[in-house]
Amino acid sequence: MIPTRWAMDGLDATTWRGLGFAAAALPIALLTGCALAFGAFAVLRFHWEVDG
């Protein structure tokens, strides 16, 4: 699945189905994990170029 689906699952659980935070906890954890993984990848791939 893709991160957009996890966001929609969490939003749907709390708004339309009226479930509590526990129903959105897993999608929140998955989205946080993706953000950390992609952020770490970006930091590792980014290189400063100093002019002159």
C-alpha positions as CSV (number, residue, x, y, z in Angstrom):
1,M,0.0,0.0,0.0
2,I,1.0,3.6,-0.4
3,P,1.2,6.3,2.2
4,T,-1.9,8.1,0.8
5,R,-4.0,5.1,1.6
6,W,-2.8,5.0,5.2
7,A,-3.7,8.7,5.6
8,M,-7.2,8.0,4.2
9,D,-7.7,5.0,6.4
10,G,-6.9,7.0,9.5
11,L,-9.1,9.9,8.4
12,D,-11.9,7.7,7.5
13,A,-11.8,5.8,10.8
14,T,-12.0,9.0,12.9
15,T,-14.5,11.0,10.8
16,W,-16.9,8.8,9.0
17,R,-16.8,5.7,11.2
18,G,-16.6,7.6,14.4
19,L,-13.8,5.4,15.9
20,G,-11.4,6.7,18.4
21,F,-7.7,7.5,18.2
22,A,-6.8,3.8,18.6
23,A,-8.2,3.1,15.1
24,A,-6.0,5.8,13.6
25,A,-2.8,4.9,15.6
26,L,-1.5,2.3,13.0
27,P,-1.9,4.6,10.0
28,I,-0.2,7.4,12.0
29,A,2.6,5.1,12.9
30,L,3.0,4.0,9.3
31,L,3.0,7.6,8.0
32,T,5.5,8.6,10.6
33,G,7.8,5.7,9.7
34,C,7.6,6.7,6.0
35,A,8.4,10.3,6.8
36,L,11.4,9.2,8.9
37,A,12.7,6.8,6.2
38,F,12.3,9.3,3.4
39,G,13.8,12.0,5.5
40,A,16.8,9.9,6.4
41,F,17.3,9.0,2.7
42,A,17.1,12.6,1.7
43,V,19.7,13.6,4.3
44,L,22.1,10.8,3.2
45,R,21.7,11.8,-0.5
46,F,22.0,15.6,0.0
47,H,25.4,17.1,-0.6
48,W,26.4,20.7,-0.1
49,E,28.3,22.3,-2.9
50,V,30.5,25.2,-1.7
51,D,31.3,27.8,-4.4
52,G,34.8,29.1,-4.6
